[in-house]
Amino acid sequence: MNDVNHTDAARTLTAEQCRGARAILGWSQDDLAKAAFVGRQTVADFERGARMPIGNNLASMRQAFERAGIEFLPEYKNGSGWGIRFAGGQGNTKEHGYDYGQVCARDQDISVSSNDIYAGQSKMARVALGWGVRDLAKRAGVSPDTIARLERGEQLKASTLHAVRTAFEAAGIEFIPENGGGPGVRAPKRKD
């Protein structure tokens, strides 16, 4: 067992972060259960809010994600909600057949700009908002197939990426740039 404080891990892993991390890794609930050495029902109950896992199981789930390269960001008192991103230099993000660091813009000699969105960020942001592919497509004014292509890492026009990013930002999503720590998103603060 790593020298991780189980209490700290349990406080900082939410059901939304769990679903988001699974989505970007392409893991099923069974995959997470195997990686964390917990029961599949433990994962399912946690994600739907039916039951909170005991501390050791929750910590094991968090550690499985961290081994795969996921970094969990806590809520801040300044109004920012929880966040999730790939930790810089940890894990193997291509291990699951997906390059999360790929910028999905197609233009001549495009460079990373504030309008770019990474393929994995779309999945993370959708989970944070509870949106399906069709929900995002409607809000961004694009087809569901376009969103699916984005989330597979295919290249899209910069104007399409801007429309998707704008839809997310209008809903309160904050995009975390790669800048050495891995790309990610921060959810809007929950209204109590």
Biotite code that builds the C-alpha atoms (Angstrom):
import biotite.structure as struc

atoms = struc.array([
    struc.Atom([0.000, 0.000, 0.000], chain_id="A", res_id=1, res_name="MET", atom_name="CA", element="C"),
    struc.Atom([1.304, 3.472, -0.834], chain_id="A", res_id=2, res_name="ASN", atom_name="CA", element="C"),
    struc.Atom([1.875, 5.963, 1.929], chain_id="A", res_id=3, res_name="ASP", atom_name="CA", element="C"),
    struc.Atom([-1.358, 7.788, 1.068], chain_id="A", res_id=4, res_name="VAL", atom_name="CA", element="C"),
    struc.Atom([-3.568, 9.002, 3.859], chain_id="A", res_id=5, res_name="ASN", atom_name="CA", element="C"),
    struc.Atom([-6.853, 7.156, 3.267], chain_id="A", res_id=6, res_name="HIS", atom_name="CA", element="C"),
    struc.Atom([-8.855, 9.883, 4.992], chain_id="A", res_id=7, res_name="THR", atom_name="CA", element="C"),
    struc.Atom([-7.466, 12.570, 2.660], chain_id="A", res_id=8, res_name="ASP", atom_name="CA", element="C"),
    struc.Atom([-8.127, 10.408, -0.391], chain_id="A", res_id=9, res_name="ALA", atom_name="CA", element="C"),
    struc.Atom([-11.678, 9.705, 0.704], chain_id="A", res_id=10, res_name="ALA", atom_name="CA", element="C"),
    struc.Atom([-12.417, 13.397, 1.191], chain_id="A", res_id=11, res_name="ARG", atom_name="CA", element="C"),
    struc.Atom([-11.208, 14.390, -2.256], chain_id="A", res_id=12, res_name="THR", atom_name="CA", element="C"),
    struc.Atom([-12.741, 11.762, -4.566], chain_id="A", res_id=13, res_name="LEU", atom_name="CA", element="C"),
    struc.Atom([-16.290, 12.500, -5.648], chain_id="A", res_id=14, res_name="THR", atom_name="CA", element="C"),
    struc.Atom([-18.667, 10.326, -7.645], chain_id="A", res_id=15, res_name="ALA", atom_name="CA", element="C"),
    struc.Atom([-18.442, 12.864, -10.492], chain_id="A", res_id=16, res_name="GLU", atom_name="CA", element="C"),
    struc.Atom([-14.654, 12.677, -10.510], chain_id="A", res_id=17, res_name="GLN", atom_name="CA", element="C"),
    struc.Atom([-14.862, 8.898, -10.507], chain_id="A", res_id=18, res_name="CYS", atom_name="CA", element="C"),
    struc.Atom([-17.187, 8.868, -13.535], chain_id="A", res_id=19, res_name="ARG", atom_name="CA", element="C"),
    struc.Atom([-15.034, 11.482, -15.271], chain_id="A", res_id=20, res_name="GLY", atom_name="CA", element="C"),
    struc.Atom([-11.798, 9.599, -14.702], chain_id="A", res_id=21, res_name="ALA", atom_name="CA", element="C"),
    struc.Atom([-13.370, 6.359, -15.942], chain_id="A", res_id=22, res_name="ARG", atom_name="CA", element="C"),
    struc.Atom([-14.699, 8.126, -19.023], chain_id="A", res_id=23, res_name="ALA", atom_name="CA", element="C"),
    struc.Atom([-11.381, 9.578, -20.104], chain_id="A", res_id=24, res_name="ILE", atom_name="CA", element="C"),
    struc.Atom([-9.514, 6.342, -19.422], chain_id="A", res_id=25, res_name="LEU", atom_name="CA", element="C"),
    struc.Atom([-12.179, 4.329, -21.232], chain_id="A", res_id=26, res_name="GLY", atom_name="CA", element="C"),
    struc.Atom([-12.650, 2.150, -18.152], chain_id="A", res_id=27, res_name="TRP", atom_name="CA", element="C"),
    struc.Atom([-15.856, 0.337, -17.332], chain_id="A", res_id=28, res_name="SER", atom_name="CA", element="C"),
    struc.Atom([-16.963, -0.057, -13.732], chain_id="A", res_id=29, res_name="GLN", atom_name="CA", element="C"),
    struc.Atom([-15.512, -3.573, -13.914], chain_id="A", res_id=30, res_name="ASP", atom_name="CA", element="C"),
    struc.Atom([-12.152, -2.201, -15.073], chain_id="A", res_id=31, res_name="ASP", atom_name="CA", element="C"),
    struc.Atom([-12.003, 0.176, -12.119], chain_id="A", res_id=32, res_name="LEU", atom_name="CA", element="C"),
    struc.Atom([-13.056, -2.551, -9.705], chain_id="A", res_id=33, res_name="ALA", atom_name="CA", element="C"),
    struc.Atom([-10.228, -4.801, -10.940], chain_id="A", res_id=34, res_name="LYS", atom_name="CA", element="C"),
    struc.Atom([-7.633, -2.018, -10.863], chain_id="A", res_id=35, res_name="ALA", atom_name="CA", element="C"),
    struc.Atom([-8.665, -0.979, -7.352], chain_id="A", res_id=36, res_name="ALA", atom_name="CA", element="C"),
    struc.Atom([-9.269, -4.507, -5.990], chain_id="A", res_id=37, res_name="PHE", atom_name="CA", element="C"),
    struc.Atom([-12.823, -3.646, -4.961], chain_id="A", res_id=38, res_name="VAL", atom_name="CA", element="C"),
    struc.Atom([-16.182, -5.094, -5.922], chain_id="A", res_id=39, res_name="GLY", atom_name="CA", element="C"),
    struc.Atom([-17.958, -3.825, -9.031], chain_id="A", res_id=40, res_name="ARG", atom_name="CA", element="C"),
    struc.Atom([-21.052, -3.145, -6.929], chain_id="A", res_id=41, res_name="GLN", atom_name="CA", element="C"),
    struc.Atom([-18.943, -0.873, -4.691], chain_id="A", res_id=42, res_name="THR", atom_name="CA", element="C"),
    struc.Atom([-18.090, 1.252, -7.737], chain_id="A", res_id=43, res_name="VAL", atom_name="CA", element="C"),
    struc.Atom([-21.675, 1.246, -9.052], chain_id="A", res_id=44, res_name="ALA", atom_name="CA", element="C"),
    struc.Atom([-23.178, 2.197, -5.677], chain_id="A", res_id=45, res_name="ASP", atom_name="CA", element="C"),
    struc.Atom([-20.664, 5.012, -5.190], chain_id="A", res_id=46, res_name="PHE", atom_name="CA", element="C"),
    struc.Atom([-21.211, 6.505, -8.647], chain_id="A", res_id=47, res_name="GLU", atom_name="CA", element="C"),
    struc.Atom([-24.974, 6.589, -8.350], chain_id="A", res_id=48, res_name="ARG", atom_name="CA", element="C"),
    struc.Atom([-24.867, 7.960, -4.801], chain_id="A", res_id=49, res_name="GLY", atom_name="CA", element="C"),
    struc.Atom([-26.487, 4.930, -3.191], chain_id="A", res_id=50, res_name="ALA", atom_name="CA", element="C"),
    struc.Atom([-23.709, 4.219, -0.740], chain_id="A", res_id=51, res_name="ARG", atom_name="CA", element="C"),
    struc.Atom([-20.319, 5.677, 0.168], chain_id="A", res_id=52, res_name="MET", atom_name="CA", element="C"),
    struc.Atom([-17.540, 3.057, 0.093], chain_id="A", res_id=53, res_name="PRO", atom_name="CA", element="C"),
    struc.Atom([-15.555, 2.469, 3.236], chain_id="A", res_id=54, res_name="ILE", atom_name="CA", element="C"),
    struc.Atom([-12.385, 4.560, 3.419], chain_id="A", res_id=55, res_name="GLY", atom_name="CA", element="C"),
    struc.Atom([-9.984, 1.879, 2.234], chain_id="A", res_id=56, res_name="ASN", atom_name="CA", element="C"),
    struc.Atom([-12.075, 1.059, -0.851], chain_id="A", res_id=57, res_name="ASN", atom_name="CA", element="C"),
    struc.Atom([-12.437, 4.700, -1.816], chain_id="A", res_id=58, res_name="LEU", atom_name="CA", element="C"),
    struc.Atom([-8.722, 5.265, -1.321], chain_id="A", res_id=59, res_name="ALA", atom_name="CA", element="C"),
    struc.Atom([-7.972, 2.190, -3.455], chain_id="A", res_id=60, res_name="SER", atom_name="CA", element="C"),
    struc.Atom([-10.171, 3.549, -6.252], chain_id="A", res_id=61, res_name="MET", atom_name="CA", element="C"),
    struc.Atom([-8.404, 6.893, -6.127], chain_id="A", res_id=62, res_name="ARG", atom_name="CA", element="C"),
    struc.Atom([-4.980, 5.224, -6.149], chain_id="A", res_id=63, res_name="GLN", atom_name="CA", element="C"),
    struc.Atom([-5.925, 3.114, -9.191], chain_id="A", res_id=64, res_name="ALA", atom_name="CA", element="C"),
    struc.Atom([-6.788, 6.292, -11.087], chain_id="A", res_id=65, res_name="PHE", atom_name="CA", element="C"),
    struc.Atom([-3.605, 8.011, -9.945], chain_id="A", res_id=66, res_name="GLU", atom_name="CA", element="C"),
    struc.Atom([-1.509, 5.053, -11.153], chain_id="A", res_id=67, res_name="ARG", atom_name="CA", element="C"),
    struc.Atom([-3.177, 5.532, -14.564], chain_id="A", res_id=68, res_name="ALA", atom_name="CA", element="C"),
    struc.Atom([-2.116, 9.197, -14.571], chain_id="A", res_id=69, res_name="GLY", atom_name="CA", element="C"),
    struc.Atom([-5.196, 10.994, -13.226], chain_id="A", res_id=70, res_name="ILE", atom_name="CA", element="C"),
    struc.Atom([-4.846, 13.937, -10.840], chain_id="A", res_id=71, res_name="GLU", atom_name="CA", element="C"),
    struc.Atom([-7.844, 15.018, -8.750], chain_id="A", res_id=72, res_name="PHE", atom_name="CA", element="C"),
    struc.Atom([-8.222, 18.687, -7.883], chain_id="A", res_id=73, res_name="LEU", atom_name="CA", element="C"),
    struc.Atom([-10.263, 19.693, -4.817], chain_id="A", res_id=74, res_name="PRO", atom_name="CA", element="C"),
    struc.Atom([-12.971, 22.357, -4.715], chain_id="A", res_id=75, res_name="GLU", atom_name="CA", element="C"),
    struc.Atom([-11.714, 25.803, -3.839], chain_id="A", res_id=76, res_name="TYR", atom_name="CA", element="C"),
    struc.Atom([-13.424, 28.266, -1.547], chain_id="A", res_id=77, res_name="LYS", atom_name="CA", element="C"),
    struc.Atom([-13.050, 30.961, -4.220], chain_id="A", res_id=78, res_name="ASN", atom_name="CA", element="C"),
    struc.Atom([-16.007, 29.556, -6.144], chain_id="A", res_id=79, res_name="GLY", atom_name="CA", element="C"),
    struc.Atom([-14.223, 26.979, -8.306], chain_id="A", res_id=80, res_name="SER", atom_name="CA", element="C"),
    struc.Atom([-15.569, 23.449, -8.188], chain_id="A", res_id=81, res_name="GLY", atom_name="CA", element="C"),
    struc.Atom([-13.704, 20.142, -8.266], chain_id="A", res_id=82, res_name="TRP", atom_name="CA", element="C"),
    struc.Atom([-11.319, 19.373, -11.080], chain_id="A", res_id=83, res_name="GLY", atom_name="CA", element="C"),
    struc.Atom([-9.611, 16.481, -12.835], chain_id="A", res_id=84, res_name="ILE", atom_name="CA", element="C"),
    struc.Atom([-6.623, 16.274, -15.164], chain_id="A", res_id=85, res_name="ARG", atom_name="CA", element="C"),
    struc.Atom([-3.746, 14.103, -16.276], chain_id="A", res_id=86, res_name="PHE", atom_name="CA", element="C"),
    struc.Atom([-0.766, 14.414, -13.996], chain_id="A", res_id=87, res_name="ALA", atom_name="CA", element="C"),
    struc.Atom([2.383, 15.486, -15.800], chain_id="A", res_id=88, res_name="GLY", atom_name="CA", element="C"),
    struc.Atom([4.803, 12.626, -16.273], chain_id="A", res_id=89, res_name="GLY", atom_name="CA", element="C"),
    struc.Atom([2.743, 10.049, -14.372], chain_id="A", res_id=90, res_name="GLN", atom_name="CA", element="C"),
    struc.Atom([1.144, 6.942, -15.732], chain_id="A", res_id=91, res_name="GLY", atom_name="CA", element="C"),
    struc.Atom([0.885, 6.058, -19.374], chain_id="A", res_id=92, res_name="ASN", atom_name="CA", element="C"),
    struc.Atom([-1.927, 7.981, -21.020], chain_id="A", res_id=93, res_name="THR", atom_name="CA", element="C"),
    struc.Atom([-1.506, 6.021, -24.261], chain_id="A", res_id=94, res_name="LYS", atom_name="CA", element="C"),
    struc.Atom([-1.799, 2.738, -22.375], chain_id="A", res_id=95, res_name="GLU", atom_name="CA", element="C"),
    struc.Atom([-5.552, 2.689, -22.919], chain_id="A", res_id=96, res_name="HIS", atom_name="CA", element="C"),
    struc.Atom([-5.342, 3.479, -26.642], chain_id="A", res_id=97, res_name="GLY", atom_name="CA", element="C"),
    struc.Atom([-5.903, 7.217, -26.354], chain_id="A", res_id=98, res_name="TYR", atom_name="CA", element="C"),
    struc.Atom([-3.535, 10.163, -26.567], chain_id="A", res_id=99, res_name="ASP", atom_name="CA", element="C"),
    struc.Atom([-5.026, 12.714, -24.181], chain_id="A", res_id=100, res_name="TYR", atom_name="CA", element="C"),
    struc.Atom([-2.372, 15.290, -24.917], chain_id="A", res_id=101, res_name="GLY", atom_name="CA", element="C"),
    struc.Atom([-3.460, 15.632, -28.530], chain_id="A", res_id=102, res_name="GLN", atom_name="CA", element="C"),
    struc.Atom([-4.829, 19.012, -29.498], chain_id="A", res_id=103, res_name="VAL", atom_name="CA", element="C"),
    struc.Atom([-7.736, 18.403, -31.818], chain_id="A", res_id=104, res_name="CYS", atom_name="CA", element="C"),
    struc.Atom([-7.518, 21.433, -34.096], chain_id="A", res_id=105, res_name="ALA", atom_name="CA", element="C"),
    struc.Atom([-6.929, 21.237, -37.827], chain_id="A", res_id=106, res_name="ARG", atom_name="CA", element="C"),
    struc.Atom([-5.495, 24.333, -39.460], chain_id="A", res_id=107, res_name="ASP", atom_name="CA", element="C"),
    struc.Atom([-2.276, 25.135, -41.250], chain_id="A", res_id=108, res_name="GLN", atom_name="CA", element="C"),
    struc.Atom([0.615, 25.284, -38.779], chain_id="A", res_id=109, res_name="ASP", atom_name="CA", element="C"),
    struc.Atom([-1.762, 25.580, -35.836], chain_id="A", res_id=110, res_name="ILE", atom_name="CA", element="C"),
    struc.Atom([-0.240, 26.227, -32.468], chain_id="A", res_id=111, res_name="SER", atom_name="CA", element="C"),
    struc.Atom([-1.828, 25.684, -29.092], chain_id="A", res_id=112, res_name="VAL", atom_name="CA", element="C"),
    struc.Atom([-3.975, 28.696, -28.231], chain_id="A", res_id=113, res_name="SER", atom_name="CA", element="C"),
    struc.Atom([-6.568, 29.584, -25.660], chain_id="A", res_id=114, res_name="SER", atom_name="CA", element="C"),
    struc.Atom([-9.282, 28.266, -28.014], chain_id="A", res_id=115, res_name="ASN", atom_name="CA", element="C"),
    struc.Atom([-7.860, 24.747, -28.278], chain_id="A", res_id=116, res_name="ASP", atom_name="CA", element="C"),
    struc.Atom([-9.467, 21.874, -26.437], chain_id="A", res_id=117, res_name="ILE", atom_name="CA", element="C"),
    struc.Atom([-7.837, 18.537, -25.752], chain_id="A", res_id=118, res_name="TYR", atom_name="CA", element="C"),
    struc.Atom([-9.738, 15.394, -26.643], chain_id="A", res_id=119, res_name="ALA", atom_name="CA", element="C"),
    struc.Atom([-9.972, 14.138, -23.059], chain_id="A", res_id=120, res_name="GLY", atom_name="CA", element="C"),
    struc.Atom([-11.146, 17.499, -21.756], chain_id="A", res_id=121, res_name="GLN", atom_name="CA", element="C"),
    struc.Atom([-14.451, 17.181, -23.580], chain_id="A", res_id=122, res_name="SER", atom_name="CA", element="C"),
    struc.Atom([-15.261, 13.907, -21.808], chain_id="A", res_id=123, res_name="LYS", atom_name="CA", element="C"),
    struc.Atom([-14.190, 15.326, -18.465], chain_id="A", res_id=124, res_name="MET", atom_name="CA", element="C"),
    struc.Atom([-16.293, 18.456, -18.938], chain_id="A", res_id=125, res_name="ALA", atom_name="CA", element="C"),
    struc.Atom([-19.371, 16.509, -20.071], chain_id="A", res_id=126, res_name="ARG", atom_name="CA", element="C"),
    struc.Atom([-19.213, 14.294, -16.989], chain_id="A", res_id=127, res_name="VAL", atom_name="CA", element="C"),
    struc.Atom([-18.774, 17.337, -14.755], chain_id="A", res_id=128, res_name="ALA", atom_name="CA", element="C"),
    struc.Atom([-21.964, 18.840, -16.169], chain_id="A", res_id=129, res_name="LEU", atom_name="CA", element="C"),
    struc.Atom([-23.899, 15.591, -16.482], chain_id="A", res_id=130, res_name="GLY", atom_name="CA", element="C"),
    struc.Atom([-24.242, 16.087, -20.240], chain_id="A", res_id=131, res_name="TRP", atom_name="CA", element="C"),
    struc.Atom([-24.453, 13.399, -22.882], chain_id="A", res_id=132, res_name="GLY", atom_name="CA", element="C"),
    struc.Atom([-22.971, 13.725, -26.353], chain_id="A", res_id=133, res_name="VAL", atom_name="CA", element="C"),
    struc.Atom([-26.292, 15.037, -27.726], chain_id="A", res_id=134, res_name="ARG", atom_name="CA", element="C"),
    struc.Atom([-26.582, 17.659, -24.965], chain_id="A", res_id=135, res_name="ASP", atom_name="CA", element="C"),
    struc.Atom([-23.182, 19.081, -25.831], chain_id="A", res_id=136, res_name="LEU", atom_name="CA", element="C"),
    struc.Atom([-23.829, 18.908, -29.569], chain_id="A", res_id=137, res_name="ALA", atom_name="CA", element="C"),
    struc.Atom([-27.053, 20.864, -29.202], chain_id="A", res_id=138, res_name="LYS", atom_name="CA", element="C"),
    struc.Atom([-25.460, 23.560, -27.031], chain_id="A", res_id=139, res_name="ARG", atom_name="CA", element="C"),
    struc.Atom([-22.462, 23.894, -29.361], chain_id="A", res_id=140, res_name="ALA", atom_name="CA", element="C"),
    struc.Atom([-24.541, 23.851, -32.546], chain_id="A", res_id=141, res_name="GLY", atom_name="CA", element="C"),
    struc.Atom([-22.738, 20.827, -34.005], chain_id="A", res_id=142, res_name="VAL", atom_name="CA", element="C"),
    struc.Atom([-23.723, 17.238, -34.716], chain_id="A", res_id=143, res_name="SER", atom_name="CA", element="C"),
    struc.Atom([-23.374, 14.428, -32.171], chain_id="A", res_id=144, res_name="PRO", atom_name="CA", element="C"),
    struc.Atom([-20.983, 12.747, -34.622], chain_id="A", res_id=145, res_name="ASP", atom_name="CA", element="C"),
    struc.Atom([-18.736, 15.806, -34.417], chain_id="A", res_id=146, res_name="THR", atom_name="CA", element="C"),
    struc.Atom([-18.563, 15.456, -30.623], chain_id="A", res_id=147, res_name="ILE", atom_name="CA", element="C"),
    struc.Atom([-17.795, 11.740, -30.982], chain_id="A", res_id=148, res_name="ALA", atom_name="CA", element="C"),
    struc.Atom([-14.991, 12.574, -33.430], chain_id="A", res_id=149, res_name="ARG", atom_name="CA", element="C"),
    struc.Atom([-13.601, 15.163, -31.009], chain_id="A", res_id=150, res_name="LEU", atom_name="CA", element="C"),
    struc.Atom([-13.601, 12.659, -28.159], chain_id="A", res_id=151, res_name="GLU", atom_name="CA", element="C"),
    struc.Atom([-11.866, 10.025, -30.306], chain_id="A", res_id=152, res_name="ARG", atom_name="CA", element="C"),
    struc.Atom([-9.054, 12.509, -30.848], chain_id="A", res_id=153, res_name="GLY", atom_name="CA", element="C"),
    struc.Atom([-9.787, 13.258, -34.493], chain_id="A", res_id=154, res_name="GLU", atom_name="CA", element="C"),
    struc.Atom([-8.867, 16.659, -35.836], chain_id="A", res_id=155, res_name="GLN", atom_name="CA", element="C"),
    struc.Atom([-11.638, 19.240, -36.218], chain_id="A", res_id=156, res_name="LEU", atom_name="CA", element="C"),
    struc.Atom([-11.769, 22.789, -37.530], chain_id="A", res_id=157, res_name="LYS", atom_name="CA", element="C"),
    struc.Atom([-10.676, 25.464, -35.076], chain_id="A", res_id=158, res_name="ALA", atom_name="CA", element="C"),
    struc.Atom([-14.083, 27.157, -35.392], chain_id="A", res_id=159, res_name="SER", atom_name="CA", element="C"),
    struc.Atom([-15.812, 23.920, -34.327], chain_id="A", res_id=160, res_name="THR", atom_name="CA", element="C"),
    struc.Atom([-13.531, 23.565, -31.310], chain_id="A", res_id=161, res_name="LEU", atom_name="CA", element="C"),
    struc.Atom([-14.238, 27.170, -30.384], chain_id="A", res_id=162, res_name="HIS", atom_name="CA", element="C"),
    struc.Atom([-18.002, 26.492, -30.472], chain_id="A", res_id=163, res_name="ALA", atom_name="CA", element="C"),
    struc.Atom([-17.598, 23.449, -28.203], chain_id="A", res_id=164, res_name="VAL", atom_name="CA", element="C"),
    struc.Atom([-15.324, 25.285, -25.787], chain_id="A", res_id=165, res_name="ARG", atom_name="CA", element="C"),
    struc.Atom([-17.708, 28.270, -25.674], chain_id="A", res_id=166, res_name="THR", atom_name="CA", element="C"),
    struc.Atom([-20.643, 25.975, -24.826], chain_id="A", res_id=167, res_name="ALA", atom_name="CA", element="C"),
    struc.Atom([-18.686, 24.457, -21.952], chain_id="A", res_id=168, res_name="PHE", atom_name="CA", element="C"),
    struc.Atom([-17.474, 27.807, -20.642], chain_id="A", res_id=169, res_name="GLU", atom_name="CA", element="C"),
    struc.Atom([-21.012, 29.226, -20.744], chain_id="A", res_id=170, res_name="ALA", atom_name="CA", element="C"),
    struc.Atom([-21.998, 26.350, -18.422], chain_id="A", res_id=171, res_name="ALA", atom_name="CA", element="C"),
    struc.Atom([-19.196, 27.257, -15.990], chain_id="A", res_id=172, res_name="GLY", atom_name="CA", element="C"),
    struc.Atom([-16.424, 24.843, -17.015], chain_id="A", res_id=173, res_name="ILE", atom_name="CA", element="C"),
    struc.Atom([-12.883, 26.134, -16.595], chain_id="A", res_id=174, res_name="GLU", atom_name="CA", element="C"),
    struc.Atom([-10.261, 24.534, -18.836], chain_id="A", res_id=175, res_name="PHE", atom_name="CA", element="C"),
    struc.Atom([-6.896, 23.799, -17.257], chain_id="A", res_id=176, res_name="ILE", atom_name="CA", element="C"),
    struc.Atom([-4.063, 24.139, -19.791], chain_id="A", res_id=177, res_name="PRO", atom_name="CA", element="C"),
    struc.Atom([-1.451, 21.426, -20.182], chain_id="A", res_id=178, res_name="GLU", atom_name="CA", element="C"),
    struc.Atom([1.365, 23.731, -18.951], chain_id="A", res_id=179, res_name="ASN", atom_name="CA", element="C"),
    struc.Atom([3.417, 20.892, -17.510], chain_id="A", res_id=180, res_name="GLY", atom_name="CA", element="C"),
    struc.Atom([0.669, 19.416, -15.346], chain_id="A", res_id=181, res_name="GLY", atom_name="CA", element="C"),
    struc.Atom([-1.499, 17.768, -17.958], chain_id="A", res_id=182, res_name="GLY", atom_name="CA", element="C"),
    struc.Atom([-4.720, 19.078, -19.503], chain_id="A", res_id=183, res_name="PRO", atom_name="CA", element="C"),
    struc.Atom([-7.855, 19.084, -17.390], chain_id="A", res_id=184, res_name="GLY", atom_name="CA", element="C"),
    struc.Atom([-11.099, 20.788, -16.418], chain_id="A", res_id=185, res_name="VAL", atom_name="CA", element="C"),
    struc.Atom([-12.598, 22.334, -13.327], chain_id="A", res_id=186, res_name="ARG", atom_name="CA", element="C"),
    struc.Atom([-16.338, 22.021, -12.748], chain_id="A", res_id=187, res_name="ALA", atom_name="CA", element="C"),
    struc.Atom([-18.552, 24.877, -11.643], chain_id="A", res_id=188, res_name="PRO", atom_name="CA", element="C"),
    struc.Atom([-18.979, 25.148, -7.874], chain_id="A", res_id=189, res_name="LYS", atom_name="CA", element="C"),
    struc.Atom([-22.046, 23.294, -6.624], chain_id="A", res_id=190, res_name="ARG", atom_name="CA", element="C"),
    struc.Atom([-24.914, 25.414, -5.432], chain_id="A", res_id=191, res_name="LYS", atom_name="CA", element="C"),
    struc.Atom([-25.879, 24.303, -1.932], chain_id="A", res_id=192, res_name="ASP", atom_name="CA", element="C"),
])
